[in-house]
């Protein structure tokens, strides 16, 4: 099958809700491919516009390059071109290029470029980093604007001029003025994706700024709820959106905010709550304690 062009990739991922699957591990911490593939098949039944393999929710930061290749290859094989597969990518420039090339070799349709490891850098340095990664692959690249890799509309415009395969901008920073300036300047040059933790909270205001989609971690354990919520956002049904925020999303966030790293841990806990366990999170993350697990299980049971 002919590889998906960067332009086609960008169009497809902007057409609907995106799913951010966890990566399944055994109790010993090894990648558990069979259950992972079964989980992807279950998610595909609920019609995501794309799947992020080995991304942030998929614990990219804990995977070796070989494990990463295995995870992405498994996702590509299971989806079988039904939806785009977006692979995580990150660390310093040399390593990020290796991950980008490994994603392309594994058959991914695009990459999500996560912030560099640890350090803060000037815009010129971030620009050079992104440009180098884009030049290392023919895949469509989504820049993830968050943490120690925040760029403004001027830098982004320069990157788009230099990198034809930079086709997406995912925002995990939450500066509405910045997003407004970016969309006003770049318009339809990019596909815009909501990427704040529990993106459902920001979905309505971001839609007004041209952010037509977001990646939903809740999709992992309540895919019907995730799609129903997204549909309410797209039709701008404020009453329904705020009802669902009050009933589920905000209480869910209250549990997530109790400890550091729970943005990932709570997703695996949610999967245990619905009888689809994906194993533990890898250190340095920690799993929910029994009391938190009980609270989450009750909250999810009320939504089923």
DOKOLDREN-647963 format. One record per residue (C-alpha): residue number from 1; x, y, z; residue in three letters. Coordinates in steps of 0.5 Angstrom, whole numbers, plus 500, padded with zeros to 3 digits. Each point is the difference from the previous one (the first is absolute). Example, Ala and Ser with C-alpha at 12.3 -4.5 7.8 and 13.67 -1.06 7.14 Angstrom:
<atoms>
+------+-----+-----+-----+------+
: resi :   X :   Y :   Z : resn :
+------+-----+-----+-----+------+
:    1 : 525 : 491 : 516 :  ala :
:    2 : 502 : 507 : 498 :  ser :
+------+-----+-----+-----+------+
</atoms>
This chain:
<atoms>
+------+-----+-----+-----+------+
: resi :   X :   Y :   Z : resn :
+------+-----+-----+-----+------+
:    1 : 500 : 500 : 500 :  unk :
:    2 : 503 : 507 : 498 :  unk :
:    3 : 502 : 504 : 506 :  unk :
:    4 : 495 : 505 : 503 :  unk :
:    5 : 503 : 507 : 498 :  unk :
:    6 : 501 : 505 : 505 :  unk :
:    7 : 494 : 504 : 498 :  unk :
:    8 : 495 : 494 : 500 :  unk :
:    9 : 503 : 499 : 507 :  unk :
:   10 : 498 : 507 : 502 :  unk :
:   11 : 493 : 500 : 497 :  unk :
:   12 : 498 : 493 : 503 :  unk :
:   13 : 502 : 501 : 507 :  unk :
:   14 : 496 : 507 : 500 :  unk :
:   15 : 494 : 496 : 498 :  unk :
:   16 : 498 : 497 : 507 :  unk :
:   17 : 502 : 498 : 507 :  unk :
:   18 : 507 : 498 : 501 :  unk :
:   19 : 501 : 494 : 505 :  unk :
:   20 : 506 : 499 : 504 :  unk :
:   21 : 501 : 493 : 502 :  unk :
:   22 : 504 : 498 : 506 :  unk :
:   23 : 506 : 495 : 499 :  unk :
:   24 : 499 : 493 : 503 :  unk :
:   25 : 505 : 497 : 505 :  unk :
:   26 : 500 : 494 : 504 :  unk :
:   27 : 501 : 500 : 507 :  unk :
:   28 : 508 : 499 : 499 :  unk :
:   29 : 500 : 506 : 496 :  unk :
:   30 : 500 : 497 : 493 :  unk :
:   31 : 496 : 502 : 494 :  unk :
:   32 : 494 : 496 : 499 :  unk :
:   33 : 498 : 500 : 493 :  unk :
:   34 : 494 : 495 : 499 :  unk :
:   35 : 496 : 504 : 505 :  unk :
:   36 : 503 : 507 : 497 :  unk :
:   37 : 497 : 498 : 493 :  unk :
:   38 : 494 : 497 : 503 :  unk :
:   39 : 499 : 507 : 503 :  unk :
:   40 : 501 : 504 : 494 :  unk :
:   41 : 495 : 496 : 496 :  unk :
:   42 : 495 : 501 : 505 :  unk :
:   43 : 501 : 508 : 500 :  unk :
:   44 : 500 : 499 : 492 :  unk :
:   45 : 493 : 498 : 501 :  unk :
:   46 : 498 : 507 : 503 :  unk :
:   47 : 503 : 503 : 494 :  unk :
:   48 : 505 : 505 : 502 :  unk :
:   49 : 503 : 504 : 495 :  unk :
:   50 : 507 : 498 : 501 :  unk :
:   51 : 504 : 496 : 506 :  unk :
:   52 : 506 : 503 : 503 :  unk :
:   53 : 505 : 494 : 501 :  unk :
:   54 : 506 : 500 : 506 :  unk :
:   55 : 498 : 508 : 501 :  unk :
:   56 : 499 : 503 : 507 :  unk :
:   57 : 495 : 496 : 502 :  unk :
:   58 : 503 : 494 : 497 :  unk :
:   59 : 506 : 501 : 505 :  unk :
:   60 : 505 : 502 : 494 :  unk :
:   61 : 505 : 503 : 505 :  unk :
:   62 : 501 : 493 : 503 :  unk :
:   63 : 501 : 496 : 494 :  unk :
:   64 : 507 : 498 : 497 :  unk :
:   65 : 500 : 501 : 492 :  unk :
:   66 : 499 : 493 : 499 :  unk :
:   67 : 494 : 499 : 504 :  unk :
:   68 : 498 : 507 : 497 :  unk :
:   69 : 500 : 496 : 493 :  unk :
:   70 : 497 : 494 : 502 :  unk :
:   71 : 494 : 504 : 503 :  unk :
:   72 : 499 : 505 : 494 :  unk :
:   73 : 501 : 493 : 495 :  unk :
:   74 : 494 : 497 : 504 :  unk :
:   75 : 496 : 506 : 500 :  unk :
:   76 : 501 : 501 : 492 :  unk :
:   77 : 499 : 492 : 499 :  unk :
:   78 : 493 : 500 : 504 :  unk :
:   79 : 497 : 507 : 497 :  unk :
:   80 : 502 : 497 : 493 :  unk :
:   81 : 499 : 507 : 497 :  unk :
:   82 : 493 : 501 : 503 :  unk :
:   83 : 502 : 506 : 504 :  unk :
:   84 : 507 : 504 : 500 :  unk :
:   85 : 505 : 498 : 505 :  unk :
:   86 : 504 : 506 : 503 :  unk :
:   87 : 506 : 498 : 504 :  unk :
:   88 : 503 : 503 : 506 :  unk :
:   89 : 507 : 503 : 499 :  unk :
:   90 : 505 : 504 : 504 :  unk :
:   91 : 506 : 501 : 505 :  unk :
:   92 : 506 : 504 : 497 :  unk :
:   93 : 501 : 501 : 492 :  unk :
:   94 : 504 : 494 : 499 :  unk :
:   95 : 496 : 496 : 503 :  unk :
:   96 : 493 : 503 : 498 :  unk :
:   97 : 503 : 499 : 493 :  unk :
:   98 : 501 : 492 : 501 :  unk :
:   99 : 493 : 500 : 503 :  unk :
:  100 : 497 : 503 : 494 :  unk :
:  101 : 504 : 496 : 495 :  unk :
:  102 : 498 : 494 : 504 :  unk :
:  103 : 492 : 502 : 500 :  unk :
:  104 : 501 : 500 : 493 :  unk :
:  105 : 503 : 494 : 499 :  unk :
:  106 : 494 : 497 : 504 :  unk :
:  107 : 495 : 502 : 496 :  unk :
:  108 : 497 : 506 : 504 :  unk :
:  109 : 497 : 506 : 496 :  unk :
:  110 : 502 : 505 : 504 :  unk :
:  111 : 504 : 502 : 506 :  unk :
:  112 : 498 : 505 : 506 :  unk :
:  113 : 507 : 503 : 502 :  unk :
:  114 : 500 : 501 : 508 :  unk :
:  115 : 504 : 505 : 504 :  unk :
:  116 : 508 : 499 : 500 :  unk :
:  117 : 502 : 496 : 507 :  unk :
:  118 : 501 : 505 : 506 :  unk :
:  119 : 503 : 506 : 497 :  unk :
:  120 : 497 : 507 : 498 :  unk :
:  121 : 503 : 503 : 494 :  unk :
:  122 : 499 : 506 : 496 :  unk :
:  123 : 495 : 501 : 494 :  unk :
:  124 : 506 : 499 : 495 :  unk :
:  125 : 502 : 494 : 503 :  unk :
:  126 : 493 : 497 : 500 :  unk :
:  127 : 499 : 502 : 493 :  unk :
:  128 : 507 : 496 : 498 :  unk :
:  129 : 498 : 494 : 504 :  unk :
:  130 : 493 : 500 : 496 :  unk :
:  131 : 503 : 501 : 494 :  unk :
:  132 : 505 : 495 : 500 :  unk :
:  133 : 495 : 495 : 502 :  unk :
:  134 : 495 : 502 : 495 :  unk :
:  135 : 506 : 499 : 495 :  unk :
:  136 : 501 : 493 : 502 :  unk :
:  137 : 494 : 497 : 498 :  unk :
:  138 : 494 : 500 : 495 :  unk :
:  139 : 495 : 499 : 505 :  unk :
:  140 : 495 : 506 : 502 :  unk :
:  141 : 502 : 503 : 506 :  unk :
:  142 : 496 : 503 : 506 :  unk :
:  143 : 504 : 505 : 505 :  unk :
:  144 : 497 : 499 : 507 :  unk :
:  145 : 501 : 507 : 503 :  unk :
:  146 : 500 : 499 : 507 :  unk :
:  147 : 505 : 500 : 506 :  unk :
:  148 : 507 : 502 : 498 :  unk :
:  149 : 498 : 500 : 493 :  unk :
:  150 : 496 : 506 : 499 :  unk :
:  151 : 500 : 504 : 494 :  unk :
:  152 : 496 : 507 : 497 :  unk :
:  153 : 497 : 501 : 494 :  unk :
:  154 : 506 : 503 : 497 :  unk :
:  155 : 505 : 494 : 501 :  unk :
:  156 : 494 : 495 : 498 :  unk :
:  157 : 499 : 504 : 493 :  unk :
:  158 : 508 : 500 : 499 :  unk :
:  159 : 500 : 492 : 501 :  unk :
:  160 : 494 : 499 : 495 :  unk :
:  161 : 504 : 504 : 495 :  unk :
:  162 : 506 : 496 : 501 :  unk :
:  163 : 496 : 493 : 501 :  unk :
:  164 : 495 : 498 : 495 :  unk :
:  165 : 498 : 494 : 504 :  unk :
:  166 : 499 : 503 : 507 :  unk :
:  167 : 492 : 500 : 499 :  unk :
:  168 : 498 : 500 : 507 :  unk :
:  169 : 500 : 504 : 506 :  unk :
:  170 : 498 : 497 : 507 :  unk :
:  171 : 499 : 505 : 506 :  unk :
:  172 : 501 : 497 : 507 :  unk :
:  173 : 502 : 507 : 503 :  unk :
:  174 : 493 : 503 : 500 :  unk :
:  175 : 501 : 508 : 498 :  unk :
:  176 : 494 : 502 : 497 :  unk :
:  177 : 503 : 506 : 497 :  unk :
:  178 : 506 : 496 : 497 :  unk :
:  179 : 495 : 496 : 497 :  unk :
:  180 : 496 : 505 : 497 :  unk :
:  181 : 506 : 504 : 497 :  unk :
:  182 : 503 : 493 : 497 :  unk :
:  183 : 493 : 498 : 497 :  unk :
:  184 : 500 : 508 : 498 :  unk :
:  185 : 506 : 499 : 496 :  unk :
:  186 : 501 : 493 : 498 :  unk :
:  187 : 492 : 499 : 498 :  unk :
:  188 : 499 : 493 : 496 :  unk :
:  189 : 508 : 499 : 499 :  unk :
:  190 : 500 : 495 : 507 :  unk :
:  191 : 495 : 495 : 503 :  unk :
:  192 : 499 : 502 : 507 :  unk :
:  193 : 499 : 495 : 506 :  unk :
:  194 : 498 : 501 : 507 :  unk :
:  195 : 505 : 497 : 504 :  unk :
:  196 : 499 : 503 : 507 :  unk :
:  197 : 499 : 494 : 506 :  unk :
:  198 : 493 : 498 : 499 :  unk :
:  199 : 499 : 504 : 494 :  unk :
:  200 : 493 : 500 : 501 :  unk :
:  201 : 500 : 505 : 505 :  unk :
:  202 : 502 : 505 : 494 :  unk :
:  203 : 497 : 497 : 494 :  unk :
:  204 : 494 : 506 : 500 :  unk :
:  205 : 505 : 506 : 500 :  unk :
:  206 : 505 : 497 : 496 :  unk :
:  207 : 495 : 498 : 494 :  unk :
:  208 : 499 : 507 : 499 :  unk :
:  209 : 507 : 501 : 499 :  unk :
:  210 : 501 : 495 : 494 :  unk :
:  211 : 501 : 494 : 505 :  unk :
:  212 : 496 : 495 : 497 :  unk :
:  213 : 502 : 494 : 503 :  unk :
:  214 : 504 : 498 : 506 :  unk :
:  215 : 503 : 493 : 503 :  unk :
:  216 : 496 : 497 : 505 :  unk :
:  217 : 503 : 495 : 505 :  unk :
:  218 : 493 : 499 : 503 :  unk :
:  219 : 499 : 496 : 494 :  unk :
:  220 : 504 : 495 : 502 :  unk :
:  221 : 494 : 497 : 505 :  unk :
:  222 : 494 : 504 : 498 :  unk :
:  223 : 500 : 501 : 493 :  unk :
:  224 : 493 : 501 : 499 :  unk :
:  225 : 500 : 506 : 505 :  unk :
:  226 : 506 : 503 : 497 :  unk :
:  227 : 497 : 500 : 493 :  unk :
:  228 : 493 : 502 : 503 :  unk :
:  229 : 504 : 506 : 503 :  unk :
:  230 : 503 : 502 : 494 :  unk :
:  231 : 494 : 500 : 496 :  unk :
:  232 : 497 : 505 : 505 :  unk :
:  233 : 506 : 504 : 499 :  unk :
:  234 : 500 : 500 : 493 :  unk :
:  235 : 492 : 502 : 500 :  unk :
:  236 : 502 : 505 : 505 :  unk :
:  237 : 495 : 497 : 505 :  unk :
:  238 : 502 : 504 : 506 :  unk :
:  239 : 495 : 497 : 504 :  unk :
:  240 : 502 : 493 : 499 :  unk :
:  241 : 507 : 502 : 500 :  unk :
:  242 : 500 : 503 : 507 :  unk :
:  243 : 495 : 495 : 503 :  unk :
:  244 : 505 : 494 : 498 :  unk :
:  245 : 506 : 504 : 503 :  unk :
:  246 : 496 : 501 : 506 :  unk :
:  247 : 498 : 493 : 501 :  unk :
:  248 : 507 : 496 : 498 :  unk :
:  249 : 505 : 504 : 497 :  unk :
:  250 : 501 : 505 : 506 :  unk :
:  251 : 500 : 495 : 505 :  unk :
:  252 : 505 : 496 : 496 :  unk :
:  253 : 505 : 505 : 500 :  unk :
:  254 : 499 : 501 : 507 :  unk :
:  255 : 503 : 493 : 501 :  unk :
:  256 : 505 : 501 : 495 :  unk :
:  257 : 503 : 506 : 503 :  unk :
:  258 : 501 : 497 : 507 :  unk :
:  259 : 507 : 498 : 498 :  unk :
:  260 : 505 : 501 : 495 :  unk :
:  261 : 500 : 496 : 494 :  unk :
:  262 : 493 : 498 : 500 :  unk :
:  263 : 498 : 502 : 493 :  unk :
:  264 : 503 : 494 : 498 :  unk :
:  265 : 499 : 495 : 506 :  unk :
:  266 : 492 : 502 : 501 :  unk :
:  267 : 499 : 497 : 492 :  unk :
:  268 : 503 : 494 : 502 :  unk :
:  269 : 496 : 500 : 506 :  unk :
:  270 : 494 : 501 : 496 :  unk :
:  271 : 501 : 494 : 496 :  unk :
:  272 : 501 : 496 : 506 :  unk :
:  273 : 493 : 503 : 502 :  unk :
:  274 : 496 : 497 : 494 :  unk :
:  275 : 504 : 493 : 500 :  unk :
:  276 : 505 : 502 : 494 :  unk :
:  277 : 506 : 500 : 504 :  unk :
:  278 : 507 : 502 : 497 :  unk :
:  279 : 505 : 499 : 506 :  unk :
:  280 : 503 : 505 : 504 :  unk :
:  281 : 503 : 506 : 498 :  unk :
:  282 : 508 : 500 : 500 :  unk :
:  283 : 504 : 504 : 505 :  unk :
:  284 : 501 : 506 : 501 :  unk :
:  285 : 492 : 500 : 500 :  unk :
:  286 : 496 : 497 : 505 :  unk :
:  287 : 493 : 497 : 500 :  unk :
:  288 : 494 : 502 : 504 :  unk :
:  289 : 500 : 498 : 507 :  unk :
:  290 : 494 : 496 : 502 :  unk :
:  291 : 495 : 506 : 502 :  unk :
:  292 : 502 : 503 : 494 :  unk :
:  293 : 498 : 494 : 496 :  unk :
:  294 : 494 : 499 : 503 :  unk :
:  295 : 497 : 507 : 499 :  unk :
:  296 : 502 : 500 : 493 :  unk :
:  297 : 497 : 493 : 499 :  unk :
:  298 : 493 : 503 : 503 :  unk :
:  299 : 501 : 506 : 496 :  unk :
:  300 : 500 : 496 : 493 :  unk :
:  301 : 495 : 495 : 503 :  unk :
:  302 : 495 : 506 : 500 :  unk :
:  303 : 502 : 501 : 492 :  unk :
:  304 : 499 : 493 : 498 :  unk :
+------+-----+-----+-----+------+
</atoms>
